[in-house]
């Protein structure tokens, strides 16, 4: 079972067992992770699921699409090189252990 480690802005860490095929955003929302809003439900029309992906996990993710790249320009907290929208990558055999840090706020 894939695991997602969420680190809050204050450093508190939560590890959640996710389901293969689910996005990291859905995993967070289903489990009540504070700091992931997911206002659009994962259809890439907001930026309220912004996360900073641990450097060790970045190479396992699909490339940033043009639309995700555009949406990342509108995040509430400034974009970083490892910024991603957590609705845009799914847990899989390859991405079976991912760590993300939540920004201070989403909206």
N, CA, C and O atoms as a GROMACS GRO file, in nm:
protein
  428
    1UNK      N    1   0.085  -0.118   0.000
    1UNK     CA    2   0.000   0.000   0.000
    1UNK      C    3   0.089   0.124   0.000
    1UNK      O    4   0.179   0.136   0.083
    2UNK      N    5   0.065   0.217  -0.093
    2UNK     CA    6   0.147   0.337  -0.098
    2UNK      C    7   0.127   0.425   0.025
    2UNK      O    8   0.019   0.427   0.085
    3UNK      N    9   0.230   0.496   0.061
    3UNK     CA   10   0.225   0.587   0.177
    3UNK      C   11   0.254   0.729   0.132
    3UNK      O   12   0.336   0.753   0.043
    4UNK      N   13   0.185   0.822   0.195
    4UNK     CA   14   0.210   0.964   0.172
    4UNK      C   15   0.243   1.026   0.307
    4UNK      O   16   0.169   1.012   0.404
    5UNK      N   17   0.356   1.095   0.310
    5UNK     CA   18   0.395   1.169   0.430
    5UNK      C   19   0.367   1.316   0.405
    5UNK      O   20   0.424   1.378   0.315
    6UNK      N   21   0.278   1.371   0.485
    6UNK     CA   22   0.242   1.512   0.477
    6UNK      C   23   0.310   1.584   0.593
    6UNK      O   24   0.293   1.546   0.709
    7UNK      N   25   0.387   1.686   0.563
    7UNK     CA   26   0.449   1.768   0.666
    7UNK      C   27   0.384   1.905   0.662
    7UNK      O   28   0.392   1.975   0.561
    8UNK      N   29   0.321   1.942   0.771
    8UNK     CA   30   0.255   2.073   0.782
    8UNK      C   31   0.360   2.183   0.788
    8UNK      O   32   0.478   2.157   0.813
    9UNK      N   33   0.316   2.304   0.766
    9UNK     CA   34   0.406   2.420   0.770
    9UNK      C   35   0.476   2.430   0.906
    9UNK      O   36   0.590   2.475   0.913
   10UNK      N   37   0.408   2.388   1.014
   10UNK     CA   38   0.467   2.395   1.148
   10UNK      C   39   0.558   2.277   1.180
   10UNK      O   40   0.614   2.269   1.289
   11UNK      N   41   0.574   2.184   1.084
   11UNK     CA   42   0.662   2.070   1.103
   11UNK      C   43   0.595   1.941   1.146
   11UNK      O   44   0.658   1.836   1.147
   12UNK      N   45   0.468   1.948   1.183
   12UNK     CA   46   0.396   1.827   1.224
   12UNK      C   47   0.382   1.734   1.103
   12UNK      O   48   0.352   1.778   0.992
   13UNK      N   49   0.405   1.606   1.127
   13UNK     CA   50   0.405   1.508   1.018
   13UNK      C   51   0.293   1.407   1.037
   13UNK      O   52   0.267   1.360   1.148
   14UNK      N   53   0.226   1.375   0.927
   14UNK     CA   54   0.121   1.274   0.924
   14UNK      C   55   0.152   1.178   0.811
   14UNK      O   56   0.175   1.222   0.698
   15UNK      N   57   0.152   1.049   0.839
   15UNK     CA   58   0.174   0.947   0.736
   15UNK      C   59   0.042   0.875   0.713
   15UNK      O   60  -0.022   0.828   0.807
   16UNK      N   61   0.002   0.867   0.587
   16UNK     CA   62  -0.126   0.807   0.552
   16UNK      C   63  -0.104   0.698   0.448
   16UNK      O   64  -0.030   0.716   0.352
   17UNK      N   65  -0.170   0.585   0.469
   17UNK     CA   66  -0.173   0.479   0.369
   17UNK      C   67  -0.272   0.522   0.263
   17UNK      O   68  -0.389   0.547   0.292
   18UNK      N   69  -0.225   0.530   0.139
   18UNK     CA   70  -0.311   0.570   0.029
   18UNK      C   71  -0.351   0.451  -0.055
   18UNK      O   72  -0.309   0.338  -0.030
   19UNK      N   73  -0.432   0.477  -0.155
   19UNK     CA   74  -0.479   0.375  -0.248
   19UNK      C   75  -0.412   0.398  -0.383
   19UNK      O   76  -0.409   0.511  -0.432
   20UNK      N   77  -0.360   0.293  -0.442
   20UNK     CA   78  -0.303   0.302  -0.575
   20UNK      C   79  -0.407   0.360  -0.670
   20UNK      O   80  -0.523   0.317  -0.671
   21UNK      N   81  -0.366   0.458  -0.748
   21UNK     CA   82  -0.455   0.524  -0.842
   21UNK      C   83  -0.516   0.653  -0.791
   21UNK      O   84  -0.563   0.734  -0.871
   22UNK      N   85  -0.515   0.674  -0.661
   22UNK     CA   86  -0.567   0.799  -0.605
   22UNK      C   87  -0.461   0.909  -0.614
   22UNK      O   88  -0.341   0.882  -0.603
   23UNK      N   89  -0.506   1.032  -0.633
   23UNK     CA   90  -0.412   1.143  -0.630
   23UNK      C   91  -0.372   1.171  -0.486
   23UNK      O   92  -0.440   1.129  -0.392
   24UNK      N   93  -0.263   1.240  -0.469
   24UNK     CA   94  -0.220   1.280  -0.335
   24UNK      C   95  -0.323   1.375  -0.274
   24UNK      O   96  -0.345   1.372  -0.153
   25UNK      N   97  -0.385   1.459  -0.357
   25UNK     CA   98  -0.489   1.549  -0.306
   25UNK      C   99  -0.607   1.472  -0.250
   25UNK      O  100  -0.654   1.502  -0.140
   26UNK      N  101  -0.656   1.373  -0.325
   26UNK     CA  102  -0.770   1.293  -0.278
   26UNK      C  103  -0.733   1.221  -0.149
   26UNK      O  104  -0.815   1.212  -0.057
   27UNK      N  105  -0.612   1.169  -0.142
   27UNK     CA  106  -0.566   1.102  -0.020
   27UNK      C  107  -0.573   1.198   0.099
   27UNK      O  108  -0.617   1.160   0.207
   28UNK      N  109  -0.529   1.321   0.079
   28UNK     CA  110  -0.532   1.421   0.186
   28UNK      C  111  -0.674   1.457   0.226
   28UNK      O  112  -0.706   1.458   0.345
   29UNK      N  113  -0.758   1.485   0.129
   29UNK     CA  114  -0.895   1.528   0.158
   29UNK      C  115  -0.973   1.417   0.228
   29UNK      O  116  -1.042   1.442   0.326
   30UNK      N  117  -0.961   1.295   0.179
   30UNK     CA  118  -1.033   1.182   0.241
   30UNK      C  119  -0.992   1.159   0.385
   30UNK      O  120  -1.070   1.109   0.466
   31UNK      N  121  -0.869   1.196   0.417
   31UNK     CA  122  -0.817   1.170   0.551
   31UNK      C  123  -0.809   1.295   0.638
   31UNK      O  124  -0.747   1.293   0.745
   32UNK      N  125  -0.870   1.403   0.593
   32UNK     CA  126  -0.878   1.524   0.674
   32UNK      C  127  -0.747   1.594   0.700
   32UNK      O  128  -0.729   1.655   0.806
   33UNK      N  129  -0.654   1.587   0.606
   33UNK     CA  130  -0.526   1.655   0.624
   33UNK      C  131  -0.549   1.806   0.613
   33UNK      O  132  -0.590   1.856   0.508
   34UNK      N  133  -0.522   1.876   0.721
   34UNK     CA  134  -0.537   2.022   0.721
   34UNK      C  135  -0.429   2.081   0.630
   34UNK      O  136  -0.313   2.039   0.634
   35UNK      N  137  -0.468   2.177   0.549
   35UNK     CA  138  -0.371   2.242   0.462
   35UNK      C  139  -0.386   2.207   0.316
   35UNK      O  140  -0.325   2.271   0.231
   36UNK      N  141  -0.467   2.108   0.285
   36UNK     CA  142  -0.502   2.076   0.146
   36UNK      C  143  -0.650   2.105   0.132
   36UNK      O  144  -0.734   2.038   0.194
   37UNK      N  145  -0.684   2.203   0.049
   37UNK     CA  146  -0.822   2.242   0.033
   37UNK      C  147  -0.887   2.163  -0.081
   37UNK      O  148  -0.994   2.106  -0.063
   38UNK      N  149  -0.823   2.160  -0.195
   38UNK     CA  150  -0.878   2.087  -0.309
   38UNK      C  151  -1.012   2.143  -0.353
   38UNK      O  152  -1.105   2.068  -0.383
   39UNK      N  153  -1.021   2.274  -0.357
   39UNK     CA  154  -1.146   2.343  -0.385
   39UNK      C  155  -1.215   2.297  -0.515
   39UNK      O  156  -1.337   2.288  -0.519
   40UNK      N  157  -1.139   2.267  -0.620
   40UNK     CA  158  -1.199   2.230  -0.748
   40UNK      C  159  -1.223   2.080  -0.759
   40UNK      O  160  -1.274   2.033  -0.861
   41UNK      N  161  -1.187   2.004  -0.658
   41UNK     CA  162  -1.209   1.860  -0.662
   41UNK      C  163  -1.107   1.784  -0.744
   41UNK      O  164  -1.124   1.665  -0.770
   42UNK      N  165  -1.002   1.850  -0.785
   42UNK     CA  166  -0.896   1.782  -0.858
   42UNK      C  167  -0.904   1.792  -1.009
   42UNK      O  168  -0.848   1.708  -1.080
   43UNK      N  169  -0.973   1.893  -1.059
   43UNK     CA  170  -0.987   1.906  -1.204
   43UNK      C  171  -0.897   2.016  -1.261
   43UNK      O  172  -0.919   2.063  -1.373
   44UNK      N  173  -0.798   2.055  -1.187
   44UNK     CA  174  -0.695   2.150  -1.232
   44UNK      C  175  -0.753   2.286  -1.269
   44UNK      O  176  -0.719   2.345  -1.372
   45UNK      N  177  -0.842   2.335  -1.182
   45UNK     CA  178  -0.895   2.469  -1.207
   45UNK      C  179  -0.877   2.561  -1.087
   45UNK      O  180  -0.937   2.669  -1.080
   46UNK      N  181  -0.794   2.519  -0.992
   46UNK     CA  182  -0.756   2.606  -0.881
   46UNK      C  183  -0.614   2.568  -0.842
   46UNK      O  184  -0.551   2.486  -0.910
   47UNK      N  185  -0.565   2.623  -0.739
   47UNK     CA  186  -0.430   2.589  -0.694
   47UNK      C  187  -0.430   2.567  -0.543
   47UNK      O  188  -0.331   2.597  -0.475
   48UNK      N  189  -0.541   2.515  -0.490
   48UNK     CA  190  -0.555   2.500  -0.346
   48UNK      C  191  -0.510   2.363  -0.295
   48UNK      O  192  -0.543   2.323  -0.184
   49UNK      N  193  -0.434   2.293  -0.378
   49UNK     CA  194  -0.373   2.166  -0.335
   49UNK      C  195  -0.223   2.172  -0.357
   49UNK      O  196  -0.157   2.069  -0.374
   50UNK      N  197  -0.170   2.293  -0.356
   50UNK     CA  198  -0.028   2.318  -0.376
   50UNK      C  199   0.054   2.248  -0.268
   50UNK      O  200   0.024   2.260  -0.149
   51UNK      N  201   0.157   2.177  -0.309
   51UNK     CA  202   0.250   2.113  -0.215
   51UNK      C  203   0.392   2.132  -0.265
   51UNK      O  204   0.416   2.162  -0.383
   52UNK      N  205   0.486   2.115  -0.174
   52UNK     CA  206   0.627   2.111  -0.208
   52UNK      C  207   0.670   1.965  -0.197
   52UNK      O  208   0.668   1.907  -0.089
   53UNK      N  209   0.710   1.907  -0.308
   53UNK     CA  210   0.744   1.766  -0.313
   53UNK      C  211   0.889   1.748  -0.269
   53UNK      O  212   0.978   1.822  -0.312
   54UNK      N  213   0.911   1.649  -0.183
   54UNK     CA  214   1.046   1.617  -0.139
   54UNK      C  215   1.132   1.588  -0.261
   54UNK      O  216   1.091   1.518  -0.353
   55UNK      N  217   1.253   1.644  -0.260
   55UNK     CA  218   1.344   1.630  -0.374
   55UNK      C  219   1.366   1.485  -0.416
   55UNK      O  220   1.383   1.456  -0.535
   56UNK      N  221   1.365   1.393  -0.321
   56UNK     CA  222   1.390   1.252  -0.352
   56UNK      C  223   1.275   1.188  -0.429
   56UNK      O  224   1.291   1.080  -0.486
   57UNK      N  225   1.160   1.252  -0.432
   57UNK     CA  226   1.042   1.198  -0.500
   57UNK      C  227   1.017   1.261  -0.636
   57UNK      O  228   0.941   1.206  -0.716
   58UNK      N  229   1.078   1.374  -0.664
   58UNK     CA  230   1.046   1.450  -0.784
   58UNK      C  231   1.064   1.370  -0.913
   58UNK      O  232   0.981   1.380  -1.003
   59UNK      N  233   1.169   1.293  -0.923
   59UNK     CA  234   1.196   1.221  -1.048
   59UNK      C  235   1.093   1.112  -1.076
   59UNK      O  236   1.083   1.064  -1.189
   60UNK      N  237   1.018   1.072  -0.975
   60UNK     CA  238   0.914   0.970  -0.993
   60UNK      C  239   0.783   1.028  -1.048
   60UNK      O  240   0.696   0.953  -1.092
   61UNK      N  241   0.769   1.160  -1.046
   61UNK     CA  242   0.645   1.224  -1.086
   61UNK      C  243   0.640   1.247  -1.237
   61UNK      O  244   0.743   1.260  -1.302
   62UNK      N  245   0.518   1.250  -1.290
   62UNK     CA  246   0.507   1.287  -1.432
   62UNK      C  247   0.548   1.433  -1.449
   62UNK      O  248   0.544   1.510  -1.353
   63UNK      N  249   0.586   1.471  -1.569
   63UNK     CA  250   0.624   1.611  -1.591
   63UNK      C  251   0.507   1.706  -1.564
   63UNK      O  252   0.390   1.667  -1.573
   64UNK      N  253   0.539   1.829  -1.533
   64UNK     CA  254   0.439   1.933  -1.513
   64UNK      C  255   0.379   1.967  -1.649
   64UNK      O  256   0.451   1.999  -1.744
   65UNK      N  257   0.247   1.960  -1.659
   65UNK     CA  258   0.181   1.997  -1.784
   65UNK      C  259   0.178   2.149  -1.797
   65UNK      O  260   0.202   2.221  -1.700
   66UNK      N  261   0.150   2.197  -1.917
   66UNK     CA  262   0.140   2.341  -1.939
   66UNK      C  263   0.033   2.404  -1.849
   66UNK      O  264   0.053   2.512  -1.794
   67UNK      N  265  -0.081   2.336  -1.836
   67UNK     CA  266  -0.189   2.390  -1.754
   67UNK      C  267  -0.152   2.391  -1.605
   67UNK      O  268  -0.180   2.488  -1.535
   68UNK      N  269  -0.088   2.284  -1.558
   68UNK     CA  270  -0.044   2.284  -1.418
   68UNK      C  271   0.058   2.395  -1.396
   68UNK      O  272   0.054   2.464  -1.295
   69UNK      N  273   0.149   2.412  -1.491
   69UNK     CA  274   0.250   2.516  -1.481
   69UNK      C  275   0.184   2.653  -1.469
   69UNK      O  276   0.226   2.737  -1.388
   70UNK      N  277   0.081   2.675  -1.548
   70UNK     CA  278   0.007   2.801  -1.543
   70UNK      C  279  -0.063   2.819  -1.408
   70UNK      O  280  -0.059   2.927  -1.349
   71UNK      N  281  -0.127   2.712  -1.358
   71UNK     CA  282  -0.197   2.719  -1.230
   71UNK      C  283  -0.099   2.744  -1.114
   71UNK      O  284  -0.134   2.812  -1.018
   72UNK      N  285   0.020   2.689  -1.123
   72UNK     CA  286   0.119   2.708  -1.017
   72UNK      C  287   0.163   2.854  -1.005
   72UNK      O  288   0.214   2.895  -0.901
   73UNK      N  289   0.143   2.932  -1.109
   73UNK     CA  290   0.174   3.075  -1.102
   73UNK      C  291   0.074   3.149  -1.015
   73UNK      O  292   0.099   3.263  -0.976
   74UNK      N  293  -0.040   3.086  -0.984
   74UNK     CA  294  -0.144   3.152  -0.905
   74UNK      C  295  -0.159   3.098  -0.764
   74UNK      O  296  -0.263   3.118  -0.702
   75UNK      N  297  -0.058   3.030  -0.714
   75UNK     CA  298  -0.068   2.976  -0.578
   75UNK      C  299  -0.066   3.089  -0.476
   75UNK      O  300  -0.009   3.196  -0.500
   76UNK      N  301  -0.129   3.064  -0.362
   76UNK     CA  302  -0.136   3.166  -0.256
   76UNK      C  303   0.001   3.196  -0.196
   76UNK      O  304   0.030   3.309  -0.157
   77UNK      N  305   0.085   3.093  -0.190
   77UNK     CA  306   0.223   3.106  -0.141
   77UNK      C  307   0.314   3.092  -0.262
   77UNK      O  308   0.288   3.010  -0.350
   78UNK      N  309   0.418   3.171  -0.268
   78UNK     CA  310   0.506   3.170  -0.385
   78UNK      C  311   0.550   3.030  -0.424
   78UNK      O  312   0.580   2.946  -0.340
   79UNK      N  313   0.552   3.008  -0.552
   79UNK     CA  314   0.594   2.883  -0.613
   79UNK      C  315   0.744   2.860  -0.588
   79UNK      O  316   0.823   2.954  -0.590
   80UNK      N  317   0.779   2.735  -0.565
   80UNK     CA  318   0.918   2.693  -0.548
   80UNK      C  319   0.953   2.598  -0.663
   80UNK      O  320   0.862   2.552  -0.733
   81UNK      N  321   1.080   2.566  -0.684
   81UNK     CA  322   1.117   2.472  -0.791
   81UNK      C  323   1.052   2.334  -0.776
   81UNK      O  324   1.030   2.264  -0.875
   82UNK      N  325   1.021   2.294  -0.653
   82UNK     CA  326   0.961   2.163  -0.628
   82UNK      C  327   0.810   2.171  -0.602
   82UNK      O  328   0.750   2.078  -0.548
   83UNK      N  329   0.748   2.284  -0.640
   83UNK     CA  330   0.603   2.300  -0.625
   83UNK      C  331   0.529   2.213  -0.726
   83UNK      O  332   0.566   2.204  -0.843
   84UNK      N  333   0.423   2.151  -0.678
   84UNK     CA  334   0.332   2.076  -0.765
   84UNK      C  335   0.192   2.091  -0.710
   84UNK      O  336   0.173   2.125  -0.593
   85UNK      N  337   0.094   2.064  -0.794
   85UNK     CA  338  -0.044   2.054  -0.749
   85UNK      C  339  -0.069   1.908  -0.720
   85UNK      O  340  -0.051   1.823  -0.807
   86UNK      N  341  -0.110   1.878  -0.598
   86UNK     CA  342  -0.119   1.738  -0.555
   86UNK      C  343  -0.232   1.660  -0.623
   86UNK      O  344  -0.242   1.539  -0.606
   87UNK      N  345  -0.317   1.730  -0.698
   87UNK     CA  346  -0.420   1.660  -0.776
   87UNK      C  347  -0.362   1.603  -0.905
   87UNK      O  348  -0.430   1.527  -0.974
   88UNK      N  349  -0.240   1.640  -0.938
   88UNK     CA  350  -0.184   1.604  -1.067
   88UNK      C  351  -0.086   1.487  -1.065
   88UNK      O  352  -0.023   1.458  -1.167
   89UNK      N  353  -0.074   1.420  -0.953
   89UNK     CA  354   0.005   1.296  -0.953
   89UNK      C  355  -0.062   1.195  -0.863
   89UNK      O  356  -0.116   1.227  -0.757
   90UNK      N  357  -0.056   1.071  -0.910
   90UNK     CA  358  -0.128   0.962  -0.847
   90UNK      C  359  -0.032   0.860  -0.788
   90UNK      O  360   0.080   0.840  -0.835
   91UNK      N  361  -0.080   0.796  -0.683
   91UNK     CA  362  -0.002   0.690  -0.620
   91UNK      C  363   0.000   0.569  -0.713
   91UNK      O  364  -0.100   0.535  -0.776
   92UNK      N  365   0.115   0.505  -0.719
   92UNK     CA  366   0.133   0.392  -0.810
   92UNK      C  367   0.243   0.302  -0.756
   92UNK      O  368   0.299   0.327  -0.649
   93UNK      N  369   0.274   0.196  -0.830
   93UNK     CA  370   0.386   0.110  -0.790
   93UNK      C  371   0.515   0.190  -0.788
   93UNK      O  372   0.598   0.172  -0.699
   94UNK      N  373   0.532   0.279  -0.886
   94UNK     CA  374   0.653   0.362  -0.893
   94UNK      C  375   0.654   0.470  -0.785
   94UNK      O  376   0.759   0.502  -0.729
   95UNK      N  377   0.538   0.525  -0.758
   95UNK     CA  378   0.524   0.631  -0.658
   95UNK      C  379   0.453   0.573  -0.537
   95UNK      O  380   0.339   0.607  -0.507
   96UNK      N  381   0.524   0.484  -0.467
   96UNK     CA  382   0.463   0.412  -0.356
   96UNK      C  383   0.495   0.474  -0.221
   96UNK      O  384   0.445   0.430  -0.118
   97UNK      N  385   0.579   0.574  -0.222
   97UNK     CA  386   0.616   0.642  -0.098
   97UNK      C  387   0.654   0.784  -0.136
   97UNK      O  388   0.760   0.807  -0.194
   98UNK      N  389   0.569   0.878  -0.105
   98UNK     CA  390   0.592   1.017  -0.143
   98UNK      C  391   0.582   1.105  -0.020
   98UNK      O  392   0.501   1.081   0.070
   99UNK      N  393   0.666   1.208  -0.017
   99UNK     CA  394   0.666   1.303   0.094
   99UNK      C  395   0.645   1.443   0.039
   99UNK      O  396   0.710   1.485  -0.056
  100UNK      N  397   0.551   1.514   0.100
  100UNK     CA  398   0.521   1.651   0.059
  100UNK      C  399   0.512   1.741   0.182
  100UNK      O  400   0.476   1.698   0.291
  101UNK      N  401   0.545   1.866   0.160
  101UNK     CA  402   0.532   1.968   0.264
  101UNK      C  403   0.424   2.065   0.220
  101UNK      O  404   0.418   2.105   0.104
  102UNK      N  405   0.339   2.101   0.314
  102UNK     CA  406   0.228   2.191   0.284
  102UNK      C  407   0.271   2.336   0.304
  102UNK      O  408   0.345   2.366   0.397
  103UNK      N  409   0.227   2.425   0.216
  103UNK     CA  410   0.260   2.565   0.236
  103UNK      C  411   0.185   2.623   0.357
  103UNK      O  412   0.095   2.559   0.412
  104UNK      N  413   0.224   2.741   0.396
  104UNK     CA  414   0.163   2.803   0.513
  104UNK      C  415   0.012   2.818   0.498
  104UNK      O  416  -0.062   2.802   0.596
  105UNK      N  417  -0.035   2.849   0.379
  105UNK     CA  418  -0.179   2.862   0.353
  105UNK      C  419  -0.203   2.836   0.204
  105UNK      O  420  -0.110   2.840   0.123
  106UNK      N  421  -0.330   2.809   0.170
  106UNK     CA  422  -0.367   2.778   0.032
  106UNK      C  423  -0.450   2.887  -0.033
  106UNK      O  424  -0.445   2.906  -0.154
  107UNK      N  425  -0.527   2.959   0.047
  107UNK     CA  426  -0.615   3.063  -0.009
  107UNK      C  427  -0.595   3.193   0.065
  107UNK      O  428  -0.660   3.293   0.034
   0.00000   0.00000   0.00000
